[in-house]
Amino acid sequence: MRRSKLTPLQWLLVAVVACIAAACASIGRPEGGPKDVAPPVFVGARPANGALGVDRQNIDIFFNENVQLADVSSKVIVSPVQKNMPAISANGRHVSVQLKDTLQPNTTYTIDFGDAIKDLNEGNVLDGFTYAFSTGDSIDSLRISGMVFEAKTLEPAQGMLVGIHSDLSDTAISSVPLLRVARTNQLGQFTISNVKPGRYRVYALNDLNRDYKWDRSEDVAFATAVVEPYATTIEVVDTLRSHLSEDSLVARAGTAYFPNDVLLTWFNEGYSAQYVKDYARPDRRRITISMGAPADTLPEITLISGPMTGQDISSWARLKANPTLDSLEYWIFDESVLATDSLYLSVKALRTDTADMLTWRTDTLKFFFKDPAAKKTKKKGEEQADTLPPEPTFISFSAATGPKQDVHRPVVFNATEPIGVIDAAGVTMEVKVDTLWEKIPGVKFVVDSTNALMRRKIEYKWEPGASYRITVDSAAVTNIYGEHNNQVKHEFTVRTLEEYSNLTFSIAGLDTLPAVVELLNKSDAVIATAPVVNGRAVFRYLNPGQVYARLYIDANANGKWDPGSIADWRQPEEVYYFDKKINLRANWDVTQDWDIYAVPVDQQKPYDIKKNKPKLKAGEKPPTDPADEEEDDPFATGFGSAGRNQPRR
């Protein structure tokens, strides 16, 4: 019997079938598709978005995928403002909103979800979604947009309430709820939608009690000018791509809404009710009183019990107070008062009354002290005699500065208790010449105004690179209780000029306005200040490293930044950031040109020191500072062509 032969075509069919069978028989894990990075898409609503004549309070909103809600109570906001918080929930692809307040006639309602909606699986956020309807036969359609920043630091205000008033009086913000509201996004941007034509004032609030009005303790911002929203038709150009991957430009009509550049800078007036907040006698020698708010007047305090009854506190105690006079520490020096365990004081102090006015009020305060080290009697009427004399008490008096001394600063010494006298004969300062110490005549301590009660300093023209030694003999320092110090020796070396960097800003845009420049560290904290004189701010004796800079317009020339005032309708003093960090090198002089208006305000603050950073999207990298790219180049400025570095010869 002859075996039949397969043709080449038949062999090919057999091979294909075998491959298919093998593929079907093999078990493998299916490959996943690309990661979902798209936010949910709005597909419809009941009533429809933009519907007219709506008379129902239940709203259903639908999306193309399952969604979830985050922080509804703080992120979702309804205009007009609601007395009762709506009930808002998510179920599958559906978001339900139930308004609790009665609908107003002929009114446009807007529900601003902010960034509260995101998909269920990946958490992709649908940012800035709003839904609107009208109870009348037309819907208001104008918009007011802008940005909100913290006035002092230019931090973008995230999640801050922004609203408008048609009542243009200065008192409306504190007496009438906002008319229409929105919240800022991660960048501090806001859009108040569905506004009707008219004239409005714009405000931003940190509305802690959710009454849509400003209380004096809350953060606030306001636009000085009245705004009138309007819309205009513009030509919008879109780019279309064909199936052949060819791009073409198509023009269409669009709408632009104005104003779209309202800039609000929030501040806090620092208001607190004034009253005696707390008081105590932490030990026998001290009594402390704290006030509810800063003050410019000290309370009047009189002893009303004991051996010095009727005497003002200045006759039996020494005061240590902070600059704002809201933290007071009195050190008792009179022995008879010290020996009294229970002190009754008449304290006449300013207090905020129910009309929000400061009035004088007198209270009787009781200060008790029980000595924990007091000897206890074994039984009633029997005293235990001391068998050993008490050990002498020495006061602490030591250098606050370290072994490396800045060439332009004094040497500072601190005591832990009020200083009475310092015997100049017991204080010696020497300079090291070769290997020997040579005495410097005429050196003495002077009072340091930052803490006149417990701090002293020695001011001297230090020789860069030289070594010094200060010796304070035992018993040279006496406190107000007659106690003395142990001997103190403080040796230090003065930094050389080559260890420092100098920095000069040449500033444009100020005209004749007074201004102050602040140098900042990586935490956005001030490390040095300098006034702008003839368009220049000069910083000397800076330690090498990375610094940042901020300038404020010192409108009242008091040398400090001042917040605004609603009552005076005064904006906070303007602040500008230098938009790059500055790399300081030892023994280099740096000159930097700075036009304070060259960079938009929302782009000025360097990303590295910004605290309210927006969340980065998947795969997105944080922006880099141009100075980072030049750190390895010893001749680079670290901040572009406008900067000039020059090594000292």
C-alpha positions in Angstrom: 0.0 0.0 0.0 1.4 3.3 -1.1 1.5 6.2 1.5 0.0 9.4 0.0 2.2 12.5 -0.1 1.2 16.0 1.2 1.5 19.0 -1.1 3.5 22.1 0.1 0.2 24.0 0.6 -1.1 21.2 2.8 2.1 21.2 4.9 1.6 25.0 5.4 -2.0 24.5 6.6 -0.9 21.8 9.0 1.8 24.1 10.5 -0.7 26.9 11.0 -3.2 24.7 12.7 -0.5 23.3 15.0 0.6 26.8 16.0 -2.9 27.9 16.8 -3.5 24.8 18.9 -0.3 25.4 20.8 -1.2 29.0 21.4 -4.7 28.0 22.7 -3.2 25.4 24.9 -0.7 27.6 26.6 -1.8 29.5 29.7 -0.5 33.0 30.2 -1.2 36.3 32.0 -3.0 38.8 29.8 -1.1 42.1 29.4 -2.7 45.2 30.9 -3.2 48.3 28.9 -1.7 51.8 29.5 -2.4 53.3 32.9 -5.5 55.4 33.2 -4.5 59.0 33.8 -7.6 60.7 32.4 -10.1 62.2 34.9 -13.8 61.3 34.8 -15.9 62.9 31.9 -19.2 64.6 32.6 -21.9 63.0 30.3 -25.2 64.5 31.5 -27.4 65.6 34.4 -31.0 65.8 35.5 -31.9 68.7 35.3 -29.5 69.4 32.4 -26.5 71.6 33.0 -27.7 75.1 32.2 -31.3 74.2 32.5 -34.0 76.9 32.9 -37.1 77.0 35.0 -35.8 74.4 37.5 -38.1 73.8 40.5 -36.5 70.6 42.0 -33.9 70.4 44.7 -32.6 67.0 43.8 -29.9 66.9 41.1 -28.3 63.9 39.5 -25.0 64.2 37.7 -23.5 61.4 35.5 -20.0 60.5 34.4 -18.4 58.0 32.1 -16.8 55.9 34.9 -17.2 55.2 38.6 -16.4 58.2 40.7 -15.7 59.1 44.3 -15.9 62.3 46.3 -13.3 63.8 48.7 -13.8 66.4 51.4 -17.2 67.5 50.2 -17.8 69.8 53.2 -14.7 71.8 52.5 -14.4 71.6 48.7 -17.9 71.8 47.3 -19.5 75.2 47.4 -22.9 76.4 46.2 -23.9 79.9 45.0 -26.0 81.6 46.2 -24.6 80.6 49.6 -26.6 78.0 51.5 -27.6 78.2 55.1 -27.8 74.4 55.2 -25.1 72.2 53.7 -26.5 70.2 50.8 -26.4 66.4 51.0 -23.9 65.2 48.3 -23.0 61.6 47.6 -21.5 59.4 44.9 -22.7 56.0 43.8 -21.1 54.3 40.8 -21.1 56.8 37.9 -23.6 59.0 39.6 -23.3 62.0 41.9 -26.4 63.1 43.8 -27.0 66.6 45.2 -29.9 67.5 47.5 -30.3 71.2 48.2 -31.7 71.8 51.7 -32.5 75.5 51.3 -35.7 76.7 49.5 -34.9 77.7 45.9 -35.1 81.4 45.2 -37.1 82.6 42.2 -35.4 83.9 39.1 -32.0 82.9 40.4 -29.0 81.2 38.9 -27.5 78.4 41.0 -23.9 77.2 40.7 -22.4 74.1 42.3 -18.6 74.3 42.2 -17.0 70.9 43.0 -13.5 72.2 42.9 -11.3 69.1 42.9 -13.7 66.9 45.0 -14.5 64.5 42.1 -12.1 61.8 41.1 -12.3 58.4 39.5 -12.7 55.4 41.7 -9.8 53.2 40.6 -6.9 55.5 39.9 -7.9 58.7 41.8 -7.6 61.0 38.7 -9.1 64.3 39.7 -11.7 66.2 37.7 -10.5 69.7 38.6 -12.7 72.8 38.4 -16.0 71.0 37.5 -19.1 73.2 38.0 -22.8 72.6 37.4 -25.4 75.4 37.0 -29.1 75.9 36.5 -31.7 78.7 36.8 -35.0 78.9 38.5 -36.0 81.6 36.0 -36.2 81.9 32.2 -32.6 83.0 31.8 -29.2 82.0 33.2 -26.5 84.4 34.3 -23.3 83.7 32.5 -20.6 86.2 33.3 -17.4 85.2 35.2 -14.8 86.9 37.5 -11.4 85.2 37.7 -8.1 85.8 39.3 -5.6 84.5 41.9 -5.1 84.7 45.7 -1.8 84.7 47.5 -0.6 85.2 51.0 0.5 88.9 51.2 3.7 88.3 53.2 5.0 85.2 51.5 3.3 85.0 48.1 2.2 81.5 48.9 -0.7 80.4 46.7 -3.9 80.3 48.7 -5.3 76.8 48.4 -9.0 76.1 49.1 -9.7 79.7 50.2 -13.2 81.1 49.8 -13.6 83.9 47.2 -16.8 85.8 46.8 -18.5 89.0 45.6 -20.8 91.6 47.0 -23.1 93.9 45.1 -23.3 96.0 48.3 -20.3 98.2 47.7 -20.1 99.6 51.3 -16.9 98.9 53.3 -18.9 97.2 56.0 -20.7 94.7 53.8 -18.0 92.0 54.2 -18.5 91.8 58.0 -22.3 92.3 58.1 -23.8 90.6 55.0 -23.0 87.0 53.6 -21.2 86.9 50.3 -23.5 86.9 47.2 -21.7 84.3 45.0 -18.7 82.3 46.0 -16.0 79.9 44.7 -12.8 78.3 46.1 -9.2 78.6 45.0 -7.4 75.6 43.4 -3.9 74.4 44.1 -2.4 77.3 42.3 -4.5 79.9 44.1 -6.7 80.5 41.0 -10.4 81.1 41.2 -13.4 81.6 38.9 -16.7 82.9 40.2 -19.2 81.7 37.6 -22.7 82.6 36.6 -22.5 86.2 37.6 -25.1 88.7 36.5 -24.1 92.1 35.1 -23.4 94.7 37.7 -20.8 96.3 39.9 -19.1 94.2 42.6 -16.5 94.1 45.3 -14.3 91.0 45.4 -13.1 89.4 48.6 -11.3 86.3 49.8 -11.9 84.8 53.2 -10.6 82.0 55.5 -14.2 81.5 56.7 -13.6 79.5 59.8 -17.1 79.6 61.1 -18.7 79.2 57.6 -21.0 82.2 57.9 -19.7 83.7 54.6 -18.9 86.9 56.5 -15.6 88.2 57.8 -14.7 88.2 61.5 -11.7 90.2 62.6 -9.7 87.2 63.6 -10.0 85.6 60.1 -7.7 85.9 57.1 -9.0 88.3 54.5 -8.2 89.9 51.1 -10.0 92.5 49.1 -9.7 94.1 45.7 -9.4 97.9 46.0 -11.3 98.6 42.8 -14.9 97.8 42.0 -15.2 95.3 39.2 -17.8 95.1 36.4 -17.8 91.7 34.6 -18.3 91.5 30.9 -17.9 89.1 28.0 -16.6 89.6 24.5 -16.5 87.5 21.3 -13.0 86.5 20.2 -11.5 84.3 17.5 -10.2 81.0 18.8 -7.8 79.0 16.6 -7.9 75.2 17.0 -5.4 72.7 15.6 -6.9 69.7 13.8 -5.0 66.5 12.8 -6.2 64.5 9.8 -6.0 60.7 9.4 -2.7 61.4 7.5 -1.3 63.1 10.6 -1.4 66.4 8.9 -2.2 69.5 11.1 -4.5 72.2 10.0 -5.6 75.4 11.8 -9.3 76.1 12.1 -10.7 79.4 13.4 -14.0 79.6 15.3 -15.8 82.1 17.5 -15.2 82.0 21.2 -16.1 84.0 24.3 -13.6 85.7 26.7 -14.7 86.7 30.2 -13.4 89.7 32.1 -12.0 90.6 34.5 -9.7 87.5 34.5 -6.8 89.0 36.4 -8.1 90.0 39.8 -5.1 89.7 42.2 -6.0 89.3 45.9 -3.3 89.1 48.7 -4.7 87.9 52.0 -3.5 89.0 55.4 -4.6 88.8 59.0 -5.1 92.0 61.1 -3.7 90.1 64.1 -6.8 91.0 66.1 -7.3 89.3 69.4 -9.5 90.4 72.3 -7.5 92.0 75.1 -7.7 90.7 78.6 -5.6 89.1 81.3 -5.2 85.6 79.7 -3.1 83.8 82.3 -1.1 84.5 85.4 1.1 82.3 87.7 3.9 82.2 90.3 6.2 79.5 88.9 8.7 79.9 91.7 9.2 82.1 94.7 11.1 84.8 92.8 8.8 85.3 89.8 5.3 86.1 88.8 4.1 86.0 85.2 1.2 87.6 83.5 0.2 87.0 79.8 -2.3 89.2 77.9 -4.7 88.1 75.2 -3.2 90.5 72.6 -0.2 92.8 72.0 -0.4 96.1 73.8 1.4 99.4 73.9 0.6 100.1 77.6 1.7 98.1 80.7 -0.9 97.3 83.4 -0.9 99.1 86.7 -0.1 96.6 89.4 -0.3 97.3 93.1 0.3 95.0 96.1 -2.9 94.8 98.3 -1.7 92.5 101.1 1.5 92.0 103.1 4.3 94.3 104.3 4.3 96.5 101.1 0.6 97.0 100.8 -0.3 99.8 98.4 3.1 99.9 96.7 3.5 99.8 92.9 5.1 96.7 91.5 8.1 98.7 90.3 9.2 99.2 93.9 9.5 95.5 94.7 10.0 93.7 91.4 12.0 94.1 88.1 10.2 93.6 84.8 11.2 91.5 81.8 8.8 92.0 78.9 8.7 91.0 75.2 8.5 93.8 72.7 4.7 93.5 72.3 4.1 93.7 76.0 1.8 90.6 76.1 4.2 88.4 78.0 5.3 89.9 81.3 7.7 88.4 83.8 8.3 90.2 87.1 11.3 89.2 89.3 10.7 90.0 92.9 13.7 91.5 94.7 12.2 92.8 98.0 12.9 90.2 100.7 9.6 90.8 102.6 7.6 90.2 99.5 9.7 87.2 98.6 9.0 85.6 102.0 5.2 86.0 101.5 3.7 82.8 100.1 0.4 84.4 99.1 0.4 87.6 97.1 -2.8 89.5 96.3 -2.4 92.1 93.5 -4.6 94.8 92.1 -4.1 94.7 88.3 -5.6 97.5 86.3 -5.3 96.5 82.6 -7.0 97.2 79.3 -9.8 94.8 78.3 -11.9 94.5 75.2 -15.6 95.1 76.1 -18.7 93.8 74.4 -18.7 96.8 72.0 -15.2 95.8 70.9 -13.7 98.8 72.6 -10.7 98.9 75.0 -11.6 99.9 78.5 -9.7 99.8 81.8 -10.7 97.1 84.2 -9.3 96.3 87.7 -9.1 92.7 88.9 -7.7 91.2 92.0 -5.3 88.4 91.2 -4.0 85.8 93.7 -0.5 84.4 93.4 0.3 81.4 95.6 3.6 79.6 96.0 4.3 76.5 98.0 8.0 75.7 98.4 8.4 71.9 97.6 11.8 72.0 99.4 10.4 73.2 102.7 11.2 71.0 105.7 8.3 69.1 107.0 7.8 68.7 110.8 7.7 65.3 112.3 4.7 66.1 114.3 2.6 69.0 115.3 4.6 71.7 117.2 8.0 70.0 116.5 10.5 71.5 114.1 13.4 69.6 112.5 16.6 71.6 112.9 19.0 71.9 110.0 22.2 70.1 110.7 24.3 71.4 107.8 24.7 75.0 106.5 23.0 75.6 103.1 25.3 75.3 100.1 26.1 78.5 98.3 24.1 79.3 95.2 26.0 80.4 92.0 24.3 82.2 89.1 24.8 81.1 85.5 26.6 83.7 83.4 28.0 82.3 80.1 28.8 83.3 76.5 25.9 83.0 74.0 28.3 83.1 71.0 30.5 80.2 70.0 34.2 79.6 69.4 33.9 81.2 65.9 33.1 84.9 66.2 31.6 87.0 63.4 33.8 90.0 62.7 30.9 92.5 62.7 29.0 91.3 65.8 29.5 91.8 69.6 30.2 89.0 72.0 27.1 88.3 74.0 26.7 86.8 77.5 23.5 85.6 79.1 22.4 85.2 82.7 19.5 83.1 83.9 18.4 85.6 86.5 18.4 89.5 86.5 21.8 91.0 86.7 22.5 93.5 89.4 26.1 94.7 88.9 29.2 93.6 87.1 32.5 94.6 88.6 34.6 95.9 85.6 37.8 95.1 87.5 36.9 91.4 87.3 36.5 91.4 83.5 39.6 90.8 81.3 39.9 90.5 77.6 43.1 89.4 75.9 44.3 88.9 72.3 46.7 86.2 71.3 49.9 87.5 69.8 52.1 84.7 68.5 51.8 82.3 71.5 51.2 84.9 74.2 48.1 86.5 75.5 48.2 90.3 75.7 45.6 92.2 77.8 43.3 94.8 76.1 42.6 97.7 78.4 39.3 99.4 78.9 37.0 96.5 78.0 33.7 96.3 79.8 30.2 94.8 79.4 27.3 97.0 78.2 23.6 96.4 78.4 22.0 94.5 75.4 18.8 96.2 74.6 17.2 93.0 73.4 17.1 91.8 77.0 18.3 94.5 79.4 17.6 92.4 82.5 19.7 89.4 81.7 22.0 90.0 78.7 25.3 91.9 78.4 27.6 92.3 75.5 31.1 93.5 74.6 31.4 95.5 71.4 34.9 95.7 69.9 36.5 96.2 66.5 37.7 92.6 66.1 40.8 91.8 64.1 39.8 89.2 61.4 41.5 85.9 62.0 42.7 86.9 65.5 42.1 84.8 68.7 40.7 86.4 71.9 40.0 85.3 75.4 37.5 86.9 77.8 37.7 86.0 81.5 35.1 86.9 84.1 36.4 86.3 87.6 34.3 84.6 90.2 32.0 87.0 92.1 32.5 89.7 89.3 28.8 89.3 88.4 26.1 89.7 91.1 22.4 89.2 90.5 19.6 91.2 92.2 19.6 88.7 95.1 23.3 89.1 95.9 24.4 85.8 94.4 27.6 85.6 92.4 29.0 83.7 89.4 31.7 81.1 89.1 34.7 82.0 87.0 34.0 82.1 83.2 36.5 81.8 80.4 35.5 82.2 76.7 38.0 81.8 74.0 37.2 82.4 70.3 38.6 83.1 66.9 37.3 85.8 64.6 36.4 84.8 61.1 38.6 86.1 58.3 37.1 88.3 55.6 37.9 85.6 53.1 35.3 83.4 54.8 32.5 85.7 53.9 30.5 86.6 50.8 29.1 90.1 50.0 25.8 90.6 48.1 24.5 93.7 46.5 21.1 94.1 44.8 20.6 96.8 42.2 16.9 97.2 42.2 14.7 98.7 39.4 11.0 99.5 39.5 10.9 101.2 42.9 11.1 104.9 41.8 11.3 106.7 45.1 9.3 104.2 47.2 11.0 103.1 50.4 11.7 99.4 50.5 13.5 96.7 52.5 15.1 93.5 51.2 15.1 90.3 53.3 17.5 87.4 52.7 15.9 84.1 53.3 17.0 80.5 54.0 15.6 77.3 52.6 12.8 77.5 55.1 11.7 80.9 53.8 12.9 82.4 57.2 14.6 85.8 57.4 18.3 85.6 58.1 19.3 89.2 57.2 17.7 92.5 56.2 18.9 95.7 54.5 17.1 98.9 53.4 17.1 100.0 49.8 19.2 103.1 49.6 19.6 104.9 46.2 18.3 101.8 44.5 20.7 99.4 46.2 20.5 96.9 49.1 23.8 95.8 50.4 24.6 92.7 52.5 28.0 92.2 54.0 29.6 89.3 55.9 27.3 86.6 54.6 28.2 83.0 55.2 28.6 80.9 52.0 25.6 78.9 50.9 22.2 79.2 49.2 20.0 82.2 49.9 16.8 83.6 48.6 15.5 87.2 48.6 12.2 89.0 49.2 11.5 92.7 49.0 8.6 94.7 50.6 7.5 98.2 49.9 7.8 99.9 53.3 5.0 102.4 52.7 5.0 103.9 56.1 8.9 103.7 56.5 8.7 102.0 59.8 11.2 99.3 58.9 8.8 96.4 59.1 6.2 94.7 56.9 2.6 95.8 57.8 -0.6 93.9 57.0 -3.7 95.7 55.6 -6.8 97.0 57.3 -10.4 96.5 56.3 -11.6 99.4 58.5 -9.0 101.8 56.8 -9.5 100.1 53.4 -5.7 99.7 53.2 -3.9 97.0 51.3 -1.0 95.1 52.9 2.4 96.3 51.9 3.4 94.9 48.6 5.9 92.0 48.5 8.1 90.7 45.7 10.4 87.7 45.5 13.6 87.3 43.6 12.7 84.4 41.3 15.9 82.4 41.7 18.1 81.2 44.5 21.5 82.8 44.9 24.7 80.7 45.4 27.1 82.6 47.7 30.7 81.6 47.7 33.4 82.5 50.2 35.6 85.4 49.2 33.3 86.5 46.4 31.3 89.7 45.9 28.0 89.2 44.1 26.1 92.0 42.4 22.5 91.2 41.2 20.2 93.3 39.1 16.6 92.9 40.1 13.6 94.4 38.3 10.7 93.7 40.8 8.1 93.8 37.9 10.0 91.7 35.4 8.4 88.4 36.5 4.7 87.9 37.0 3.7 87.6 40.7 2.6 84.0 40.5 6.0 83.0 39.1 8.2 84.9 41.4 8.6 82.7 44.5 11.2 79.9 43.8 9.7 76.4 43.8 12.2 75.2 46.4 10.9 77.4 49.2 7.3 77.3 48.2 5.2 75.5 50.9 1.9 75.2 49.1 3.2 73.2 46.1 0.6 71.9 43.7 0.4 68.1 43.4 2.5 66.8 40.5 0.8 64.7 37.9 2.0 61.2 37.0 5.4 61.4 35.4 5.6 65.2 36.0 8.9 66.5 37.5 9.2 69.6 39.7 10.7 72.7 38.1 14.4 73.3 38.5 16.1 76.5 39.4 18.5 77.8 36.8 21.1 78.3 39.6 21.3 74.5 40.0 22.7 74.1 36.5 25.5 76.5 37.2 26.7 75.4 40.7 29.6 73.4 39.3 30.9 76.3 37.2 33.1 78.5 39.5 32.7 81.5 37.3 28.9 81.2 36.9 26.6 83.7 38.6 24.1 81.0 39.5 21.3 83.3 38.5 21.6 84.3 34.8 23.3 87.0 32.9 22.0 89.8 35.1 24.1 88.6 38.0 27.8 89.3 38.4 30.2 87.4 40.6 33.7 88.7 41.3 36.4 87.1 43.5 38.1 89.4 45.9 41.8 90.1 45.4 
